[in-house]
């Protein structure tokens, strides 16, 4: 899958290793990178359900979004988009404790 970010600020934090660690801490920064690599490695969302990280669909006001675990209670939130004749796209929405 192709990964894009909802906004430039989140992209800049996540894509810069030093900023990622400064903003999220070393453990969460490492997990964020691991989850992004997992997202890039699959072609279909259903493949994620069997992989580490507890990838799952969200409900309620977050319907249409998916989440995966980072360090408790934080989650990486993303929205899958289907594009015909192209690679599937995942939009990284936020990294948050939404509970």
Biopython code that builds the backbone (N, CA, C, O; Angstrom):
import numpy as np
from Bio.PDB.StructureBuilder import StructureBuilder

atoms = [
    (1, "UNK", "N", (0.835, -1.188, 0.000)),
    (1, "UNK", "CA", (0.000, 0.000, 0.000)),
    (1, "UNK", "C", (0.873, 1.242, 0.000)),
    (1, "UNK", "O", (2.008, 1.235, 0.478)),
    (2, "UNK", "N", (0.320, 2.286, -0.540)),
    (2, "UNK", "CA", (0.994, 3.573, -0.514)),
    (2, "UNK", "C", (0.516, 4.331, 0.729)),
    (2, "UNK", "O", (-0.663, 4.274, 1.077)),
    (3, "UNK", "N", (1.423, 5.032, 1.389)),
    (3, "UNK", "CA", (1.087, 5.770, 2.606)),
    (3, "UNK", "C", (1.230, 7.259, 2.362)),
    (3, "UNK", "O", (2.244, 7.730, 1.848)),
    (4, "UNK", "N", (0.186, 7.997, 2.745)),
    (4, "UNK", "CA", (0.222, 9.456, 2.719)),
    (4, "UNK", "C", (-0.240, 9.945, 4.093)),
    (4, "UNK", "O", (-0.824, 9.184, 4.865)),
    (5, "UNK", "N", (0.018, 11.188, 4.385)),
    (5, "UNK", "CA", (-0.341, 11.747, 5.683)),
    (5, "UNK", "C", (-1.408, 12.814, 5.519)),
    (5, "UNK", "O", (-1.424, 13.543, 4.528)),
    (6, "UNK", "N", (-2.295, 12.900, 6.493)),
    (6, "UNK", "CA", (-3.396, 13.855, 6.448)),
    (6, "UNK", "C", (-2.893, 15.295, 6.396)),
    (6, "UNK", "O", (-3.473, 16.136, 5.709)),
    (7, "UNK", "N", (-1.815, 15.576, 7.123)),
    (7, "UNK", "CA", (-1.280, 16.938, 7.096)),
    (7, "UNK", "C", (0.243, 16.927, 7.092)),
    (7, "UNK", "O", (0.886, 15.942, 7.454)),
    (8, "UNK", "N", (0.784, 18.043, 6.675)),
    (8, "UNK", "CA", (2.236, 18.181, 6.523)),
    (8, "UNK", "C", (2.971, 18.081, 7.857)),
    (8, "UNK", "O", (4.063, 17.515, 7.922)),
    (9, "UNK", "N", (2.376, 18.629, 8.927)),
    (9, "UNK", "CA", (3.031, 18.615, 10.241)),
    (9, "UNK", "C", (3.265, 17.188, 10.722)),
    (9, "UNK", "O", (4.356, 16.867, 11.195)),
    (10, "UNK", "N", (2.256, 16.329, 10.607)),
    (10, "UNK", "CA", (2.413, 14.937, 11.029)),
    (10, "UNK", "C", (3.449, 14.228, 10.160)),
    (10, "UNK", "O", (4.265, 13.460, 10.670)),
    (11, "UNK", "N", (3.420, 14.480, 8.858)),
    (11, "UNK", "CA", (4.413, 13.885, 7.961)),
    (11, "UNK", "C", (5.826, 14.262, 8.380)),
    (11, "UNK", "O", (6.708, 13.404, 8.435)),
    (12, "UNK", "N", (6.046, 15.528, 8.673)),
    (12, "UNK", "CA", (7.386, 15.993, 9.043)),
    (12, "UNK", "C", (7.864, 15.379, 10.348)),
    (12, "UNK", "O", (9.043, 15.049, 10.480)),
    (13, "UNK", "N", (6.972, 15.221, 11.309)),
    (13, "UNK", "CA", (7.352, 14.607, 12.587)),
    (13, "UNK", "C", (7.698, 13.133, 12.392)),
    (13, "UNK", "O", (8.730, 12.662, 12.869)),
    (14, "UNK", "N", (6.837, 12.416, 11.695)),
    (14, "UNK", "CA", (7.020, 10.969, 11.530)),
    (14, "UNK", "C", (8.189, 10.637, 10.608)),
    (14, "UNK", "O", (8.883, 9.645, 10.832)),
    (15, "UNK", "N", (8.418, 11.437, 9.590)),
    (15, "UNK", "CA", (9.461, 11.097, 8.622)),
    (15, "UNK", "C", (10.878, 11.445, 9.083)),
    (15, "UNK", "O", (11.848, 10.928, 8.529)),
    (16, "UNK", "N", (11.009, 12.300, 10.074)),
    (16, "UNK", "CA", (12.326, 12.670, 10.593)),
    (16, "UNK", "C", (12.614, 11.858, 11.850)),
    (16, "UNK", "O", (11.924, 12.037, 12.854)),
    (17, "UNK", "N", (13.610, 10.972, 11.832)),
    (17, "UNK", "CA", (13.870, 10.106, 12.989)),
    (17, "UNK", "C", (14.069, 10.864, 14.305)),
    (17, "UNK", "O", (13.563, 10.437, 15.343)),
    (18, "UNK", "N", (14.785, 11.960, 14.272)),
    (18, "UNK", "CA", (15.016, 12.719, 15.512)),
    (18, "UNK", "C", (13.732, 13.362, 16.023)),
    (18, "UNK", "O", (13.461, 13.353, 17.224)),
    (19, "UNK", "N", (12.951, 13.913, 15.115)),
    (19, "UNK", "CA", (11.673, 14.527, 15.511)),
    (19, "UNK", "C", (10.697, 13.481, 16.023)),
    (19, "UNK", "O", (9.962, 13.717, 16.983)),
    (20, "UNK", "N", (10.696, 12.313, 15.368)),
    (20, "UNK", "CA", (9.799, 11.232, 15.785)),
    (20, "UNK", "C", (10.104, 10.834, 17.223)),
    (20, "UNK", "O", (9.183, 10.690, 18.027)),
    (21, "UNK", "N", (11.374, 10.654, 17.562)),
    (21, "UNK", "CA", (11.763, 10.279, 18.924)),
    (21, "UNK", "C", (11.481, 11.416, 19.900)),
    (21, "UNK", "O", (10.990, 11.176, 21.003)),
    (22, "UNK", "N", (11.787, 12.656, 19.505)),
    (22, "UNK", "CA", (11.559, 13.800, 20.386)),
    (22, "UNK", "C", (10.068, 13.971, 20.700)),
    (22, "UNK", "O", (9.694, 14.278, 21.832)),
    (23, "UNK", "N", (9.233, 13.770, 19.694)),
    (23, "UNK", "CA", (7.804, 13.998, 19.862)),
    (23, "UNK", "C", (7.077, 12.830, 20.536)),
    (23, "UNK", "O", (6.171, 13.045, 21.341)),
    (24, "UNK", "N", (7.471, 11.600, 20.210)),
    (24, "UNK", "CA", (6.738, 10.423, 20.688)),
    (24, "UNK", "C", (7.499, 9.565, 21.688)),
    (24, "UNK", "O", (6.902, 8.691, 22.317)),
    (25, "UNK", "N", (8.784, 9.787, 21.852)),
    (25, "UNK", "CA", (9.590, 8.923, 22.705)),
    (25, "UNK", "C", (10.152, 7.769, 21.898)),
    (25, "UNK", "O", (9.621, 7.430, 20.840)),
    (26, "UNK", "N", (11.217, 7.168, 22.387)),
    (26, "UNK", "CA", (11.941, 6.140, 21.629)),
    (26, "UNK", "C", (11.104, 4.890, 21.352)),
    (26, "UNK", "O", (11.131, 4.362, 20.240)),
    (27, "UNK", "N", (10.370, 4.420, 22.344)),
    (27, "UNK", "CA", (9.595, 3.185, 22.171)),
    (27, "UNK", "C", (8.484, 3.385, 21.147)),
    (27, "UNK", "O", (8.344, 2.589, 20.219)),
    (28, "UNK", "N", (7.697, 4.438, 21.309)),
    (28, "UNK", "CA", (6.586, 4.689, 20.393)),
    (28, "UNK", "C", (7.105, 5.015, 18.988)),
    (28, "UNK", "O", (6.504, 4.601, 17.997)),
    (29, "UNK", "N", (8.198, 5.741, 18.901)),
    (29, "UNK", "CA", (8.779, 6.073, 17.594)),
    (29, "UNK", "C", (9.151, 4.806, 16.823)),
    (29, "UNK", "O", (8.914, 4.713, 15.618)),
    (30, "UNK", "N", (9.723, 3.849, 17.511)),
    (30, "UNK", "CA", (10.104, 2.578, 16.883)),
    (30, "UNK", "C", (8.863, 1.804, 16.427)),
    (30, "UNK", "O", (8.852, 1.213, 15.347)),
    (31, "UNK", "N", (7.822, 1.815, 17.259)),
    (31, "UNK", "CA", (6.585, 1.112, 16.911)),
    (31, "UNK", "C", (5.880, 1.786, 15.735)),
    (31, "UNK", "O", (5.315, 1.099, 14.884)),
    (32, "UNK", "N", (5.905, 3.108, 15.674)),
    (32, "UNK", "CA", (5.299, 3.822, 14.555)),
    (32, "UNK", "C", (5.969, 3.385, 13.254)),
    (32, "UNK", "O", (5.288, 3.063, 12.281)),
    (33, "UNK", "N", (7.266, 3.375, 13.237)),
    (33, "UNK", "CA", (8.010, 2.967, 12.045)),
    (33, "UNK", "C", (7.683, 1.524, 11.664)),
    (33, "UNK", "O", (7.509, 1.220, 10.484)),
    (34, "UNK", "N", (7.601, 0.651, 12.639)),
    (34, "UNK", "CA", (7.281, -0.756, 12.385)),
    (34, "UNK", "C", (5.878, -0.899, 11.774)),
    (34, "UNK", "O", (5.682, -1.663, 10.829)),
    (35, "UNK", "N", (4.899, -0.152, 12.328)),
    (35, "UNK", "CA", (3.524, -0.235, 11.802)),
    (35, "UNK", "C", (3.439, 0.326, 10.386)),
    (35, "UNK", "O", (2.708, -0.214, 9.556)),
    (36, "UNK", "N", (4.171, 1.395, 10.097)),
    (36, "UNK", "CA", (4.177, 1.956, 8.750)),
    (36, "UNK", "C", (4.793, 0.971, 7.760)),
    (36, "UNK", "O", (4.313, 0.839, 6.634)),
    (37, "UNK", "N", (5.841, 0.290, 8.171)),
    (37, "UNK", "CA", (6.462, -0.717, 7.308)),
    (37, "UNK", "C", (5.492, -1.867, 7.045)),
    (37, "UNK", "O", (5.443, -2.402, 5.937)),
    (38, "UNK", "N", (4.726, -2.243, 8.058)),
    (38, "UNK", "CA", (3.721, -3.297, 7.880)),
    (38, "UNK", "C", (2.667, -2.847, 6.879)),
    (38, "UNK", "O", (2.295, -3.610, 5.988)),
    (39, "UNK", "N", (2.180, -1.613, 7.016)),
    (39, "UNK", "CA", (1.180, -1.091, 6.076)),
    (39, "UNK", "C", (1.715, -1.101, 4.640)),
    (39, "UNK", "O", (0.987, -1.459, 3.714)),
    (40, "UNK", "N", (2.949, -0.721, 4.453)),
    (40, "UNK", "CA", (3.547, -0.692, 3.112)),
    (40, "UNK", "C", (3.669, -2.090, 2.517)),
    (40, "UNK", "O", (3.630, -2.254, 1.297)),
    (41, "UNK", "N", (3.814, -3.083, 3.364)),
    (41, "UNK", "CA", (4.102, -4.436, 2.887)),
    (41, "UNK", "C", (2.880, -5.216, 2.404)),
    (41, "UNK", "O", (3.038, -6.253, 1.760)),
    (42, "UNK", "N", (1.679, -4.750, 2.694)),
    (42, "UNK", "CA", (0.479, -5.504, 2.311)),
    (42, "UNK", "C", (-0.204, -4.874, 1.109)),
    (42, "UNK", "O", (-0.012, -3.696, 0.806)),
    (43, "UNK", "N", (-1.001, -5.681, 0.436)),
    (43, "UNK", "CA", (-1.762, -5.183, -0.709)),
    (43, "UNK", "C", (-3.232, -4.959, -0.355)),
    (43, "UNK", "O", (-3.897, -4.112, -0.950)),
    (44, "UNK", "N", (-3.734, -5.725, 0.619)),
    (44, "UNK", "CA", (-5.147, -5.621, 1.010)),
    (44, "UNK", "C", (-5.271, -5.470, 2.519)),
    (44, "UNK", "O", (-4.457, -6.003, 3.273)),
    (45, "UNK", "N", (-6.282, -4.748, 2.951)),
    (45, "UNK", "CA", (-6.498, -4.512, 4.379)),
    (45, "UNK", "C", (-6.696, -5.802, 5.160)),
    (45, "UNK", "O", (-6.228, -5.918, 6.293)),
    (46, "UNK", "N", (-7.370, -6.751, 4.579)),
    (46, "UNK", "CA", (-7.652, -7.995, 5.291)),
    (46, "UNK", "C", (-6.379, -8.723, 5.713)),
    (46, "UNK", "O", (-6.391, -9.482, 6.682)),
    (47, "UNK", "N", (-5.286, -8.499, 4.995)),
    (47, "UNK", "CA", (-4.013, -9.122, 5.361)),
    (47, "UNK", "C", (-3.516, -8.597, 6.709)),
    (47, "UNK", "O", (-2.786, -9.294, 7.414)),
    (48, "UNK", "N", (-3.901, -7.391, 7.064)),
    (48, "UNK", "CA", (-3.425, -6.776, 8.306)),
    (48, "UNK", "C", (-3.958, -7.482, 9.543)),
    (48, "UNK", "O", (-3.288, -7.525, 10.574)),
    (49, "UNK", "N", (-5.152, -8.029, 9.444)),
    (49, "UNK", "CA", (-5.789, -8.653, 10.624)),
    (49, "UNK", "C", (-4.949, -9.770, 11.238)),
    (49, "UNK", "O", (-5.061, -10.045, 12.433)),
    (50, "UNK", "N", (-4.120, -10.405, 10.441)),
    (50, "UNK", "CA", (-3.324, -11.538, 10.917)),
    (50, "UNK", "C", (-1.921, -11.138, 11.371)),
    (50, "UNK", "O", (-1.154, -11.976, 11.846)),
    (51, "UNK", "N", (-1.592, -9.858, 11.225)),
    (51, "UNK", "CA", (-0.242, -9.393, 11.547)),
    (51, "UNK", "C", (-0.177, -8.756, 12.931)),
    (51, "UNK", "O", (-1.200, -8.316, 13.455)),
    (52, "UNK", "N", (1.006, -8.701, 13.525)),
    (52, "UNK", "CA", (1.163, -8.061, 14.833)),
    (52, "UNK", "C", (0.748, -6.586, 14.781)),
    (52, "UNK", "O", (0.944, -5.912, 13.770)),
    (53, "UNK", "N", (0.188, -6.110, 15.855)),
    (53, "UNK", "CA", (-0.209, -4.709, 15.946)),
    (53, "UNK", "C", (-1.702, -4.530, 16.150)),
    (53, "UNK", "O", (-2.179, -3.410, 16.328)),
    (54, "UNK", "N", (-2.436, -5.626, 16.123)),
    (54, "UNK", "CA", (-3.891, -5.579, 16.335)),
    (54, "UNK", "C", (-4.558, -4.532, 15.441)),
    (54, "UNK", "O", (-5.207, -3.607, 15.929)),
    (55, "UNK", "N", (-4.392, -4.687, 14.151)),
    (55, "UNK", "CA", (-5.045, -3.813, 13.180)),
    (55, "UNK", "C", (-6.538, -4.122, 13.188)),
    (55, "UNK", "O", (-6.934, -5.285, 13.106)),
    (56, "UNK", "N", (-7.364, -3.086, 13.287)),
    (56, "UNK", "CA", (-8.808, -3.303, 13.365)),
    (56, "UNK", "C", (-9.587, -2.078, 12.896)),
    (56, "UNK", "O", (-9.103, -0.947, 12.953)),
    (57, "UNK", "N", (-10.808, -2.337, 12.430)),
    (57, "UNK", "CA", (-11.703, -1.270, 12.015)),
    (57, "UNK", "C", (-12.294, -0.595, 13.247)),
    (57, "UNK", "O", (-12.508, -1.230, 14.279)),
    (58, "UNK", "N", (-12.552, 0.700, 13.119)),
    (58, "UNK", "CA", (-13.154, 1.450, 14.219)),
    (58, "UNK", "C", (-14.646, 1.632, 13.960)),
    (58, "UNK", "O", (-15.120, 1.459, 12.837)),
    (59, "UNK", "N", (-15.376, 1.982, 15.011)),
    (59, "UNK", "CA", (-16.834, 2.124, 14.942)),
    (59, "UNK", "C", (-17.238, 3.514, 15.405)),
    (59, "UNK", "O", (-16.400, 4.338, 15.773)),
    (60, "UNK", "N", (-18.525, 3.750, 15.379)),
    (60, "UNK", "CA", (-19.070, 5.011, 15.882)),
    (60, "UNK", "C", (-18.633, 6.197, 15.049)),
    (60, "UNK", "O", (-18.697, 6.158, 13.821)),
    (61, "UNK", "N", (-18.184, 7.262, 15.720)),
    (61, "UNK", "CA", (-17.781, 8.478, 15.003)),
    (61, "UNK", "C", (-16.466, 8.307, 14.242)),
    (61, "UNK", "O", (-16.052, 9.205, 13.509)),
    (62, "UNK", "N", (-15.822, 7.178, 14.412)),
    (62, "UNK", "CA", (-14.581, 6.881, 13.670)),
    (62, "UNK", "C", (-14.799, 5.810, 12.606)),
    (62, "UNK", "O", (-13.843, 5.211, 12.115)),
    (63, "UNK", "N", (-16.073, 5.569, 12.249)),
    (63, "UNK", "CA", (-16.379, 4.584, 11.215)),
    (63, "UNK", "C", (-15.668, 4.974, 9.919)),
    (63, "UNK", "O", (-15.659, 6.144, 9.538)),
    (64, "UNK", "N", (-15.075, 3.993, 9.250)),
    (64, "UNK", "CA", (-14.309, 4.234, 8.034)),
    (64, "UNK", "C", (-12.819, 4.345, 8.302)),
    (64, "UNK", "O", (-12.009, 4.365, 7.375)),
    (65, "UNK", "N", (-12.463, 4.418, 9.585)),
    (65, "UNK", "CA", (-11.054, 4.477, 9.963)),
    (65, "UNK", "C", (-10.632, 3.136, 10.553)),
    (65, "UNK", "O", (-11.459, 2.343, 11.003)),
    (66, "UNK", "N", (-9.342, 2.912, 10.537)),
    (66, "UNK", "CA", (-8.738, 1.743, 11.145)),
    (66, "UNK", "C", (-7.728, 2.229, 12.180)),
    (66, "UNK", "O", (-7.294, 3.381, 12.149)),
    (67, "UNK", "N", (-7.363, 1.339, 13.091)),
    (67, "UNK", "CA", (-6.344, 1.649, 14.086)),
    (67, "UNK", "C", (-5.433, 0.440, 14.247)),
    (67, "UNK", "O", (-5.794, -0.690, 13.921)),
    (68, "UNK", "N", (-4.249, 0.717, 14.757)),
    (68, "UNK", "CA", (-3.357, -0.358, 15.180)),
    (68, "UNK", "C", (-2.688, 0.097, 16.466)),
    (68, "UNK", "O", (-2.485, 1.290, 16.694)),
    (69, "UNK", "N", (-2.354, -0.863, 17.289)),
    (69, "UNK", "CA", (-1.757, -0.569, 18.586)),
    (69, "UNK", "C", (-0.321, -0.095, 18.444)),
    (69, "UNK", "O", (0.440, -0.575, 17.604)),
    (70, "UNK", "N", (0.020, 0.856, 19.288)),
    (70, "UNK", "CA", (1.406, 1.246, 19.499)),
    (70, "UNK", "C", (1.701, 0.815, 20.926)),
    (70, "UNK", "O", (1.439, -0.337, 21.273)),
    (71, "UNK", "N", (2.237, 1.693, 21.764)),
    (71, "UNK", "CA", (2.349, 1.363, 23.175)),
    (71, "UNK", "C", (1.065, 1.855, 23.839)),
    (71, "UNK", "O", (0.578, 2.944, 23.533)),
    (72, "UNK", "N", (0.531, 1.063, 24.730)),
    (72, "UNK", "CA", (-0.751, 1.395, 25.350)),
    (72, "UNK", "C", (-0.697, 2.732, 26.053)),
    (72, "UNK", "O", (0.275, 3.007, 26.756)),
    (73, "UNK", "N", (-1.690, 3.564, 25.894)),
    (73, "UNK", "CA", (-2.953, 3.411, 25.169)),
    (73, "UNK", "C", (-2.949, 4.058, 23.788)),
    (73, "UNK", "O", (-4.021, 4.371, 23.270)),
    (74, "UNK", "N", (-1.806, 4.267, 23.180)),
    (74, "UNK", "CA", (-1.725, 4.998, 21.919)),
    (74, "UNK", "C", (-1.981, 4.111, 20.705)),
    (74, "UNK", "O", (-1.643, 2.928, 20.683)),
    (75, "UNK", "N", (-2.590, 4.733, 19.695)),
    (75, "UNK", "CA", (-2.936, 4.052, 18.454)),
    (75, "UNK", "C", (-2.511, 4.906, 17.257)),
    (75, "UNK", "O", (-2.475, 6.135, 17.326)),
    (76, "UNK", "N", (-2.198, 4.228, 16.177)),
    (76, "UNK", "CA", (-1.985, 4.867, 14.887)),
    (76, "UNK", "C", (-3.323, 4.751, 14.155)),
    (76, "UNK", "O", (-3.818, 3.645, 13.936)),
    (77, "UNK", "N", (-3.907, 5.890, 13.776)),
    (77, "UNK", "CA", (-5.213, 5.917, 13.131)),
    (77, "UNK", "C", (-5.010, 6.207, 11.641)),
    (77, "UNK", "O", (-4.268, 7.118, 11.274)),
    (78, "UNK", "N", (-5.675, 5.422, 10.789)),
    (78, "UNK", "CA", (-5.550, 5.628, 9.350)),
    (78, "UNK", "C", (-6.857, 5.340, 8.638)),
    (78, "UNK", "O", (-7.722, 4.626, 9.145)),
    (79, "UNK", "N", (-6.978, 5.919, 7.437)),
    (79, "UNK", "CA", (-8.154, 5.725, 6.590)),
    (79, "UNK", "C", (-7.713, 5.086, 5.278)),
    (79, "UNK", "O", (-6.877, 5.640, 4.565)),
    (80, "UNK", "N", (-8.274, 3.926, 4.962)),
    (80, "UNK", "CA", (-7.951, 3.301, 3.678)),
    (80, "UNK", "C", (-8.769, 3.947, 2.563)),
    (80, "UNK", "O", (-9.934, 4.293, 2.758)),
    (81, "UNK", "N", (-8.155, 4.104, 1.407)),
    (81, "UNK", "CA", (-8.844, 4.633, 0.218)),
    (81, "UNK", "C", (-8.588, 3.679, -0.927)),
    (81, "UNK", "O", (-7.455, 3.253, -1.151)),
    (82, "UNK", "N", (-9.637, 3.344, -1.650)),
    (82, "UNK", "CA", (-9.488, 2.472, -2.814)),
    (82, "UNK", "C", (-9.378, 3.328, -4.064)),
    (82, "UNK", "O", (-10.197, 4.214, -4.309)),
    (83, "UNK", "N", (-8.366, 3.049, -4.834)),
    (83, "UNK", "CA", (-8.154, 3.740, -6.089)),
    (83, "UNK", "C", (-8.121, 2.680, -7.191)),
    (83, "UNK", "O", (-7.298, 1.765, -7.161)),
    (84, "UNK", "N", (-9.015, 2.813, -8.152)),
    (84, "UNK", "CA", (-9.036, 1.827, -9.234)),
    (84, "UNK", "C", (-7.763, 1.908, -10.067)),
    (84, "UNK", "O", (-7.247, 2.993, -10.335)),
    (85, "UNK", "N", (-7.268, 0.746, -10.470)),
    (85, "UNK", "CA", (-6.080, 0.614, -11.322)),
    (85, "UNK", "C", (-4.825, 1.214, -10.716)),
    (85, "UNK", "O", (-3.865, 1.505, -11.430)),
    (86, "UNK", "N", (-4.826, 1.396, -9.433)),
    (86, "UNK", "CA", (-3.635, 1.938, -8.764)),
    (86, "UNK", "C", (-3.478, 1.226, -7.435)),
    (86, "UNK", "O", (-4.367, 0.502, -6.988)),
    (87, "UNK", "N", (-2.361, 1.439, -6.832)),
    (87, "UNK", "CA", (-2.107, 0.868, -5.522)),
    (87, "UNK", "C", (-3.077, 1.461, -4.496)),
    (87, "UNK", "O", (-3.430, 2.637, -4.585)),
    (88, "UNK", "N", (-3.498, 0.671, -3.546)),
    (88, "UNK", "CA", (-4.359, 1.171, -2.489)),
    (88, "UNK", "C", (-3.589, 2.218, -1.681)),
    (88, "UNK", "O", (-2.370, 2.133, -1.527)),
    (89, "UNK", "N", (-4.316, 3.187, -1.180)),
    (89, "UNK", "CA", (-3.708, 4.274, -0.413)),
    (89, "UNK", "C", (-4.231, 4.248, 1.010)),
    (89, "UNK", "O", (-5.416, 4.013, 1.250)),
    (90, "UNK", "N", (-3.331, 4.492, 1.947)),
    (90, "UNK", "CA", (-3.692, 4.625, 3.353)),
    (90, "UNK", "C", (-3.316, 6.033, 3.784)),
    (90, "UNK", "O", (-2.179, 6.467, 3.599)),
    (91, "UNK", "N", (-4.284, 6.748, 4.364)),
    (91, "UNK", "CA", (-4.028, 8.102, 4.851)),
    (91, "UNK", "C", (-3.830, 8.030, 6.360)),
    (91, "UNK", "O", (-4.743, 7.643, 7.090)),
    (92, "UNK", "N", (-2.649, 8.400, 6.828)),
    (92, "UNK", "CA", (-2.377, 8.432, 8.266)),
    (92, "UNK", "C", (-3.042, 9.686, 8.817)),
    (92, "UNK", "O", (-2.701, 10.804, 8.432)),
    (93, "UNK", "N", (-3.999, 9.487, 9.727)),
    (93, "UNK", "CA", (-4.804, 10.580, 10.248)),
    (93, "UNK", "C", (-4.177, 11.180, 11.492)),
    (93, "UNK", "O", (-4.011, 12.396, 11.586)),
    (94, "UNK", "N", (-3.822, 10.320, 12.458)),
    (94, "UNK", "CA", (-3.244, 10.810, 13.701)),
    (94, "UNK", "C", (-2.653, 9.669, 14.506)),
    (94, "UNK", "O", (-2.903, 8.492, 14.243)),
    (95, "UNK", "N", (-1.869, 10.053, 15.487)),
    (95, "UNK", "CA", (-1.322, 9.132, 16.470)),
    (95, "UNK", "C", (-1.813, 9.659, 17.805)),
    (95, "UNK", "O", (-1.429, 10.747, 18.233)),
    (96, "UNK", "N", (-2.664, 8.882, 18.458)),
    (96, "UNK", "CA", (-3.418, 9.454, 19.570)),
    (96, "UNK", "C", (-3.861, 8.391, 20.560)),
    (96, "UNK", "O", (-3.929, 7.204, 20.241)),
    (97, "UNK", "N", (-4.163, 8.848, 21.775)),
    (97, "UNK", "CA", (-4.875, 8.043, 22.766)),
    (97, "UNK", "C", (-6.306, 8.523, 22.704)),
    (97, "UNK", "O", (-6.631, 9.570, 23.263)),
    (98, "UNK", "N", (-7.179, 7.768, 22.027)),
    (98, "UNK", "CA", (-8.558, 8.218, 21.862)),
    (98, "UNK", "C", (-9.515, 7.605, 22.892)),
    (98, "UNK", "O", (-10.724, 7.818, 22.810)),
    (99, "UNK", "N", (-8.997, 6.864, 23.838)),
    (99, "UNK", "CA", (-9.851, 6.267, 24.869)),
    (99, "UNK", "C", (-9.981, 7.178, 26.059)),
    (99, "UNK", "O", (-10.664, 6.838, 27.026)),
]
sb = StructureBuilder()
sb.init_structure("model")
sb.init_model(0)
sb.init_chain("A")
sb.init_seg("    ")
for serial, (resi, resn, name, xyz) in enumerate(atoms, 1):
    if name == "N":
        sb.init_residue(resn, " ", resi, " ")
    sb.init_atom(name, np.array(xyz, "f"), 0.0, 1.0, " ", f" {name:<3s}", serial, name[0])
structure = sb.get_structure()
